[in-house]
Amino acid sequence: MHVAQRRLGQGVIGAIEGSGLHPGHLAVLGALTDRGPMSQRRLTELTLIEKSSMVLFLDALEEGGWVRRVRDPEDRRAHIVEITRDGAARFAKLGVKLKAVQDRLVAGLSPSEREQLVDLLTRLGSDEAADGEAK
């Protein structure tokens, strides 16, 4: 497992090189791309990024034009985080490079093994799996 993690990590770092992103930023951008704007609290819950790290990530992403934070109209103490149009376009371009990293990582698997891997990872990342863990 460590070899696969190392290969994936090195590939991701190579794919995002020059973008100004940290690998941890990808979880934030992915969540916003997949689920749309959300509260900073919900983003922290979904990505499992510690609150103080999330603030640092969002500061960097906002400074880089990837995301913006706006006051939550329902709770003036809270912020809604959304990916910017430019951030979404840049993230989509990075997605092509990240997909190539993923494809290289699973190149040795048959199509049915790839399908099984995706199924297992999806199940592990589902809300039901997380709920079962908490019980």
Secondary structure, 3 states (H helix, E strand, C coil): CHHHHHHHHHHHHHHHCCCCCCHHHHHHHHHHHHHCCEEHHHHHHHHCCCHHHHHHHHHHHHHCCCEEEEEECCEEEEEEEEECHHHHHHHHHHHHHHHHHHHHHCCCCCHHHHHHHHHHHHHHHCHHHHHHHHC
